[in-house]
Amino acid sequence: MKFYKLGLLTMLISLFILSSCKRQEGIGLDVDPATQINGTLVVDTSLVATTFAEDSIPSAGYSARVPLSYFKDPELGITHAGFAALVSLPGGLAYTLPTGTITIDSAVLSLPYSPTYAFYGDSLLSTFKVNVYQLSQNIQSSVNKTTYSNDVFATGDLIGTKTFKSRSHDTLRVYNIVKGKPDTIAKVVPQVRIPISSDFINQKFFQAGTLLNTNAAFQNAIKGLYIKLDESQTTGIGGNMFFNADSAKIMVYYRANNSGTVDTSLVSLPLSNGLISIQHNYSDKVKASMNQTNGSNLLYMQGMAGLRAKLTFPNVKNILAAAGNNAIINRAELVVKVSPGTSVPFAPNPRLTMYRYDLARQRVLLQDASGADPRSSGVFGGNYDATTGEYHFIVTAFLQDLINGKTTDYGTFIAPVSPLSSGTTVNISPTINFAERSILAGKNSQDRIRLKVIYTKINQ
């Protein structure tokens, strides 16, 4: 009997619970259609986008990344790049030569690859030849003034050369000189090692006399080096290589004979203050795109102070015309897609940026990218999505201000930017030492640039 009563009680409780359940649609108050707020999506594809040349960029004082380039891009054309640098005394201080009779065994310019994004191009089928020149003009003063990325440096004597395959991830084993002890073999970071003329080292260093008393006098006498690829001896499509100039150095291996006692030793002459020189010879496709005034069929993005895209919004005042004066933009997103078939074999830019000009034609952040604007969401976009082949930018506040006339469009641009930029910081500076490129769908493509706007019409 006890179990019978317990079962009956359980059944009654279950009935009460079930009778109290309602479908979700029945919960809450009904919405008054007169006050209901609905979001409306409009997609505007009337934007006009044109390929634009990047501004020339100040090129002095680079140390973390300097380029060596000879890249015959089948779509964009040819890029040439090299760099000049000062040669310093060991430690940048006065130097006293070792005693005894000195004989140079060898001298090598060590160029360590950058640890990330060290190569862009065809490393498998391309062979490179690099040349090292003494400059014919002193660049010591150039590091303290503005030089630009398209400046060309006059060269003098050829003092070193090397033919090589680019292996930016392969470590090397080299002899490590130990003073007074047997030499050892050490593993070093990936690098290119270029033999340098012993006569040059002997004349400019071991026979420099009082020029070794100050680093400035030594640098002034040497004038500087210029490192570039020999285009006539570089085979294949080529590529763009990047090196850490602040770790580059001429390593001089020598023997010192003191009264019959011979010891091997090493002295390093570091390079500093890289000055980058870049030239672009664009293909007819790119030139035609740059000459279009009503939008390009393809848009070309290129690092290395290369190419960007200028946007205009001819329909901006009409985007919300159907909603009248009572519309508020909830979200506006600019979507840019890589043209199908152009992402191989050369990967698109990992990141693009978007900015506008102010009245003085200076780059300024869009409202949505500026931490000073309270409407900024903190997520601006610009990263490449390999799954969709797209870049997305949040432009809600920027578009609202354009429509309301609070912002004048003096020029709006999409451009390559350093892929190493922090995800929380929007970088709008042009990039001189990253080479990635993207080919974007233009005006006649179904994937052309589009502006997706969700707005709300406020009933009054």
C-alpha positions in Angstrom: 0.0 0.0 0.0 2.8 2.4 0.8 4.3 1.9 -2.7 0.9 2.5 -4.3 0.4 5.8 -2.5 3.9 6.9 -3.4 3.3 6.2 -7.1 0.0 8.1 -7.0 1.7 11.1 -5.4 4.4 11.1 -8.1 1.8 11.0 -10.9 -0.1 14.0 -9.4 3.2 16.0 -9.1 4.1 15.3 -12.7 0.6 16.4 -13.9 1.0 19.7 -12.1 4.5 20.3 -13.6 3.3 19.5 -17.2 0.2 21.7 -16.9 2.4 24.7 -15.9 4.7 24.4 -19.0 4.1 26.7 -21.9 5.6 27.0 -25.3 8.3 29.6 -25.6 6.3 31.7 -28.0 3.6 32.1 -25.4 5.9 33.6 -22.8 6.2 37.3 -22.3 4.2 40.3 -23.6 3.1 40.7 -27.2 5.1 43.3 -29.2 3.2 46.3 -30.4 3.8 46.5 -34.2 3.7 50.3 -33.9 6.8 50.3 -31.6 8.6 47.2 -32.9 12.2 47.9 -34.2 13.3 45.8 -37.2 16.8 45.8 -38.7 17.0 46.0 -42.5 20.0 44.8 -44.6 21.1 46.6 -47.7 24.1 45.7 -49.8 25.7 48.4 -51.8 28.1 47.4 -54.7 28.4 50.9 -56.2 31.8 51.6 -54.6 34.4 52.7 -57.1 37.9 51.2 -56.4 41.1 52.0 -58.3 44.6 50.7 -58.0 46.9 53.4 -56.6 50.6 53.7 -56.2 51.9 53.8 -52.6 53.6 56.9 -51.3 57.3 57.0 -51.2 58.4 56.1 -47.7 61.3 57.3 -45.6 63.8 54.5 -45.7 66.6 55.3 -43.2 67.4 53.5 -40.0 65.9 50.1 -40.6 67.5 47.4 -38.6 65.0 44.5 -37.9 64.1 43.8 -41.6 65.9 44.9 -44.8 65.1 43.4 -48.2 67.0 41.8 -51.0 64.6 41.4 -53.9 64.5 40.5 -57.5 61.0 39.1 -58.0 59.4 38.7 -61.5 55.8 38.5 -60.4 53.8 37.1 -63.5 50.9 39.4 -62.7 52.3 42.5 -61.1 55.7 42.9 -62.7 59.3 43.1 -61.4 60.4 44.3 -58.0 64.1 45.2 -57.3 65.3 46.0 -53.8 68.6 46.3 -52.0 70.0 48.2 -49.0 72.9 50.3 -47.9 74.5 50.2 -44.5 77.3 51.6 -42.5 80.2 49.5 -41.3 81.2 50.0 -37.6 84.2 49.2 -35.5 83.8 46.3 -33.0 81.4 47.6 -30.3 81.2 50.9 -32.1 84.2 52.1 -30.2 87.9 52.9 -30.8 89.8 49.7 -31.7 93.3 48.7 -31.1 94.8 46.2 -33.5 96.3 43.0 -32.2 100.1 42.7 -32.0 102.2 40.7 -34.3 102.1 39.9 -38.0 98.5 39.6 -39.2 97.4 37.4 -42.1 93.8 37.3 -43.2 92.4 33.8 -43.7 89.0 34.9 -44.9 86.3 37.6 -44.4 82.6 36.8 -44.6 79.5 39.1 -44.5 76.9 37.3 -42.4 73.3 38.2 -43.3 70.9 36.4 -40.8 67.4 35.9 -42.2 64.5 37.5 -40.3 62.8 35.0 -38.1 59.3 35.5 -39.6 58.2 36.2 -43.2 61.8 35.8 -44.4 61.0 34.9 -48.0 58.2 35.6 -50.5 58.5 34.2 -54.0 59.8 31.0 -55.5 62.6 29.5 -53.3 62.6 26.1 -55.0 63.3 26.9 -58.6 65.2 30.2 -58.2 68.9 30.7 -57.8 70.2 34.0 -56.6 73.5 35.9 -56.9 74.2 38.7 -54.4 76.8 41.4 -54.9 78.3 43.6 -52.2 79.7 47.0 -53.2 81.5 49.7 -51.5 79.5 52.9 -51.9 81.1 55.7 -53.9 79.4 58.3 -51.8 79.4 58.6 -48.1 76.0 57.7 -46.5 77.0 58.6 -42.9 75.0 61.8 -43.1 72.1 60.1 -44.8 71.1 58.2 -41.7 70.3 61.5 -40.1 68.3 62.9 -42.9 65.2 61.8 -44.8 65.9 59.3 -47.6 63.1 57.7 -49.5 62.4 54.1 -50.6 62.9 55.0 -54.3 66.3 56.6 -53.8 69.2 55.0 -55.6 72.7 54.7 -54.2 75.9 55.2 -56.3 78.2 52.2 -56.0 81.9 51.8 -56.3 84.1 48.6 -56.2 82.6 45.2 -56.0 84.0 43.6 -52.9 82.0 40.4 -52.5 79.7 38.0 -54.3 77.8 34.8 -53.7 75.5 32.5 -55.7 73.0 30.6 -53.5 69.6 29.1 -53.0 67.4 30.9 -50.4 67.0 28.6 -47.4 65.5 30.9 -44.8 64.7 28.0 -42.4 67.9 26.0 -42.6 70.6 26.4 -39.9 74.3 26.3 -40.8 77.4 24.9 -39.2 80.4 27.1 -39.1 83.8 27.2 -37.4 83.8 29.0 -34.1 87.2 30.6 -33.4 88.4 30.1 -29.8 91.4 32.3 -28.9 94.3 30.1 -27.5 92.3 26.9 -27.9 91.3 24.5 -30.7 88.5 25.8 -33.0 85.1 24.3 -32.7 82.1 23.9 -34.9 78.9 25.8 -34.0 75.4 25.8 -35.4 74.2 29.2 -36.4 70.8 30.7 -37.4 69.7 30.6 -41.0 71.8 33.1 -43.0 73.6 34.0 -46.2 77.4 34.1 -45.9 79.1 36.2 -48.6 82.9 36.1 -49.0 84.4 39.6 -48.8 87.7 40.7 -50.4 90.6 40.2 -48.1 92.3 43.2 -49.8 89.4 45.4 -48.9 89.5 44.4 -45.3 93.3 44.7 -45.1 93.3 48.2 -46.6 90.2 49.6 -44.9 90.7 48.0 -41.5 94.1 46.5 -40.7 95.9 49.4 -42.4 93.5 52.1 -41.3 95.8 53.6 -38.8 94.3 56.6 -36.8 90.9 56.0 -38.5 90.4 53.3 -35.9 90.5 55.9 -33.1 86.8 56.8 -33.5 83.9 55.0 -35.1 82.8 58.1 -37.0 86.2 58.4 -38.7 86.1 54.7 -39.6 82.6 54.9 -41.0 83.4 58.1 -43.0 86.4 56.4 -44.6 84.6 53.2 -45.7 81.5 55.3 -46.8 79.3 52.3 -46.5 78.2 49.1 -48.3 75.4 48.5 -50.8 74.0 44.9 -51.0 71.8 43.9 -54.0 71.0 40.9 -56.2 72.7 40.5 -59.5 69.6 40.4 -61.8 71.5 39.0 -64.8 72.7 36.0 -62.7 69.4 35.3 -60.8 67.4 32.6 -62.4 63.7 31.7 -62.2 60.9 33.9 -60.9 63.1 35.0 -58.0 61.8 36.4 -54.8 62.0 38.8 -51.9 64.3 38.0 -48.9 64.4 39.8 -45.6 67.4 40.0 -43.2 68.1 41.4 -39.8 70.5 44.2 -40.4 71.1 44.7 -36.7 72.7 41.2 -36.6 74.6 41.5 -39.9 78.3 41.8 -39.7 81.6 41.2 -41.5 83.4 38.4 -39.8 87.2 38.6 -40.3 89.1 35.4 -39.6 92.9 36.0 -39.2 96.1 34.7 -37.8 98.4 36.7 -35.6 102.1 35.6 -35.5 103.9 36.8 -32.4 107.5 35.8 -32.5 106.7 32.4 -34.0 103.6 31.8 -31.9 100.6 31.7 -34.2 97.0 31.9 -33.0 93.8 32.2 -35.0 91.2 34.8 -34.1 88.1 36.6 -35.2 87.0 40.2 -35.3 83.5 41.3 -36.3 82.6 44.6 -37.9 78.8 45.1 -37.4 76.5 46.7 -40.0 74.1 49.4 -38.9 71.4 51.9 -40.1 70.0 50.1 -43.1 68.8 52.4 -45.9 66.4 50.6 -48.2 66.1 51.2 -51.9 63.1 49.7 -53.9 62.1 50.0 -57.5 58.9 48.6 -59.1 58.5 48.0 -62.9 54.8 47.2 -63.2 53.1 45.0 -65.8 50.8 46.4 -68.4 47.9 44.9 -66.4 48.8 46.9 -63.3 49.4 50.1 -65.4 46.0 49.8 -67.0 44.4 49.3 -63.6 46.1 52.4 -62.3 44.9 54.5 -65.3 41.2 53.6 -64.7 39.1 56.5 -63.3 35.8 54.7 -62.9 37.1 51.6 -61.1 39.4 48.7 -62.0 38.4 45.2 -63.0 41.2 43.9 -60.7 42.7 45.7 -57.7 46.4 45.1 -56.9 47.7 45.3 -53.3 51.5 45.1 -52.8 53.8 45.6 -49.9 57.4 47.0 -50.3 56.0 50.5 -50.8 54.0 49.2 -53.8 50.3 49.4 -54.4 47.1 50.1 -52.6 43.4 50.8 -53.6 41.5 54.1 -53.4 37.8 53.9 -52.6 35.0 56.3 -53.4 31.4 56.1 -52.3 29.2 57.7 -55.0 26.0 56.3 -53.6 26.6 57.0 -49.9 23.9 59.5 -49.6 21.3 57.2 -51.1 22.1 54.0 -49.1 19.4 54.9 -46.5 17.2 57.0 -48.8 14.3 54.5 -48.6 14.3 54.9 -44.8 14.1 58.6 -44.8 15.7 60.8 -42.1 14.9 58.4 -39.2 17.4 55.7 -40.0 20.3 54.7 -37.7 23.1 52.3 -38.9 23.5 49.4 -36.6 26.4 47.8 -38.4 28.3 48.5 -41.6 30.8 46.1 -43.0 33.1 46.5 -46.0 33.9 43.1 -47.6 36.8 42.7 -50.0 37.5 39.4 -51.8 40.6 38.0 -53.3 40.0 37.3 -57.0 39.6 33.5 -57.5 42.6 31.7 -58.8 45.1 34.4 -57.7 46.0 33.1 -54.2 48.4 30.5 -55.5 51.3 30.1 -55.7 51.8 33.4 -54.0 49.8 33.8 -50.8 47.7 37.0 -50.3 48.6 39.6 -47.8 47.9 38.3 -44.3 46.5 41.6 -43.3 45.2 44.8 -45.0 44.4 48.1 -43.4 41.9 50.9 -44.2 42.4 54.6 -43.5 41.3 58.0 -44.8 43.0 61.3 -45.6 42.3 64.4 -43.6 42.2 67.9 -45.2 46.0 68.0 -45.3 46.2 64.6 -47.0 47.6 62.9 -44.0 46.6 59.4 -43.0 44.2 59.2 -40.1 42.3 56.3 -38.6 38.7 55.6 -39.4 36.3 56.4 -36.6 35.8 52.6 -36.1 39.5 52.0 -35.7 40.2 54.9 -33.3 40.3 54.3 -29.6 39.5 58.0 -29.2 36.0 57.5 -30.7 33.5 56.1 -28.3 31.7 54.3 -31.1 34.7 52.2 -31.9 33.9 48.5 -31.2 37.5 47.4 -30.7 37.2 45.0 -33.6 38.1 46.7 -36.8 39.1 43.8 -39.0 41.5 43.5 -42.0 42.8 40.0 -41.4 42.7 37.6 -44.3 40.2 34.7 -44.0 41.7 31.8 -46.1 38.4 29.9 -45.9 36.3 32.6 -47.7 39.2 34.5 -49.4 37.9 37.7 -47.9 38.9 40.7 -45.8 36.3 42.4 -43.6 36.3 45.9 -42.1 33.8 47.4 -39.6 33.0 50.9 -40.9 29.7 51.7 -39.0 30.7 55.0 -37.5 32.7 56.1 -40.6 29.7 55.5 -42.9 27.2 57.1 -40.5 29.4 60.3 -40.5 29.7 60.3 -44.3 26.0 60.0 -44.7 25.3 62.8 -42.1 28.0 65.0 -43.6 30.1 65.0 -40.5 33.1 63.6 -42.4 34.3 64.7 -45.8 35.8 62.0 -48.0 39.2 63.4 -49.0 40.3 59.9 -49.9 39.8 56.5 -48.4 42.2 53.7 -49.0 42.8 50.0 -48.5 46.5 49.0 -48.3 48.9 46.3 -47.2 50.2 46.5 -43.7 52.7 44.7 -41.5 51.3 41.2 -40.7 53.1 41.5 -37.3 50.9 44.3 -36.2 49.1 43.7 -32.9 45.6 42.5 -33.1 44.4 45.3 -30.8 46.3 48.1 -32.7 45.2 49.3 -36.1 48.3 50.1 -38.1 47.9 52.5 -41.1 51.6 53.1 -41.9 52.8 51.9 -45.3 54.9 48.8 -45.2 58.4 48.9 -46.8 59.7 45.5 -45.5 57.0 43.0 -46.2 56.4 41.8 -49.8 53.1 39.9 -49.8 50.6 40.9 -52.4 46.8 40.4 -53.1 44.8 40.6 -56.3 41.3 41.7 -55.4 38.0 41.3 -57.3 37.1 44.5 -59.1 34.0 46.2 -60.5 32.9 43.6 -63.1 33.2 40.6 -60.8 30.3 39.0 -58.9 32.8 39.1 -55.9 33.4 42.9 -56.2 33.8 45.1 -53.1 30.5 45.4 -51.3 29.2 47.4 -48.3 26.8 45.5 -46.1 24.6 47.8 -44.0 22.1 46.9 -41.3 20.0 49.9 -40.3 17.0 50.5 -38.1 14.2 52.9 -39.0 13.0 54.7 -35.9 9.2 55.3 -35.8 8.3 58.7 -34.5 
